[in-house]
């Protein structure tokens, strides 16, 4: 068996989602029988398409959030040409580096830090779909904060906080970058991508104590380590997110991905920017903390599924929010299939021949 296999086998955080979520899928089927709808979750966030299942427009969600909480952001449509791209850059006063990411992306797919106008043009040429530009937020702490509020309640609850430690290596004055990547399991799993992105620097010896950030995005599938920060949950922090969430019409359940200057500033409601807000498909990231019990993770997953059920049923009964119908889901899946087809063609075109 190869090294990659054993790394993944020993740490359940790398197991396939189909394995990790099989118990949750069975539980969902039981809850669907109780709700009399397989798509009951769509009522959890009435203002987000399908409650935020998958494939919803990130841009439409950003438009719901007050601008004071966001970095400068703009949508670039698939058909926009270079002149329109220049107009977007000028209108929003973007300064490089900026972040580019697909409007319907997931799990960090094709999120990139763009350093120049030339890089942005190349990104636009490769992207077959709409994408979002955002100012690069250089606050040092990247977090995911999971929040929910029951319909009619004045206060909500934070159920998970995850700090994202970006993938990095630290030099020892002897080893090359390639050797340091191969010696760190989390980096080794990203080896193929890292060798392309750092080509030409892999044989450099990193000075002792020097930290090299390999991937500037806090995505688990791109090697970020998720650290359990649940000890920071308290009433003051929940009050901050109560204030934010009450300004987002039709939002009750989801995960805020943000960057902040530090936990005390976030508690004070200052020096932070929300990068994304995800709905019912979002995971409580703290469960991927290295060494976190698989069985405790299952309990946490079940807790969040049950919360979706409670919120959805309450919205359906009290506020007459309809559940998604099968015909509507079919239209959604057909549209998603077209989108995924574009993505696959792009990925195949980018593969070395």
C-alpha positions, 0 to 999 in steps of 0.5 A: 500500500502506498503512503497516501493510502495509509495517511488517509486510512489512519485519519478519518478526516480524509475518508470519503464523504460517502463513508462519513455521511452514510449514517446521516443519510439514513437519518435524513430519510427517517426525518423525511418520512416525518416531514412528508417531504424528502426535500424538507431542508429547502425550507430552512433558509427561505431566501436561499435557493434550496436552503443552500443545498449545493450549487446556489449562487454565492453572489446572490447570498453576498447581496443579502449581507450588509456591505459593512460586513463584506470585503469589496466584491463583484460578479464577473459573468461568463460572457464578460469580455476584457473591456467589461472586466476593466470596468469592473476593476475600476468601478470597484477600485480593486487592488491586487492581490485579489481573490477569484472564485466560482459563483457556484463553486464548492470545497475550494474548487478553483479559488485563486489569489490573483496577483496581476491583471495578466493573471486575472485575464488568464483566469477569466479565459479558463473559467467557463462560468460566472465568478466572483472577485473579492478584495484580499482580506489580510486579517490573520485569523480565518474562521468558520462560525456555524450559527442557527436561530429557530424561527420566531426566536430573538436569539440564536446559537453558535454550534461550531467555531473552526480556526483554519490553519493554512497549509504551510511548511517550516524550514530547517536550513537543511531540507529542500521544499520538496523534502519538507512537503514529502515529510508533512502528511497534510502537505504530501496529500497535496503534492501533485498540485503543489509541485505544479504551483511551486515548480522551479522552487522545489529544490530550494533549501528553506532557512531554519525557522522560516515559514512558507505558506503553500496554499493561501486558502482555508479549504480542507480539501486544499490542505488547511488544518481545521482546529476546534475553537468551540471553547470560544463560544459565549453569549457575547459572540452569539450576540454579534451573530444575532445582530448580523443574522437578523439583517439577512432576511430569510436566513436561519441556518448556516456557516459564516466563513470569515477573516478577523483580526482576532477573537477579541475583536470578533467578540466586539463586532469589529475588524472582521469580514465575511467571505461567504455564507453557506446554507444547509450543506455546510459542515461544522468544521470543528469535527475535522480537528485532528484526533477528533473522535469519529463517533463524536463527529457523528453525534455532531452531524446528527445534531445539525441535521436535526436542527435543520429539520426543526427549523424547516418544519417550523418555517413550513408550519408557521410561515407557510414556507413550501418544501421543494417539489420533485419537479423543481429539484429535477430542474435544479439538478438538470441545471447543475449537470450543465454547470458540472459539464462545463467544469469537467471540460475545463478540467480536462482541457487543463490536464497535461497531454 
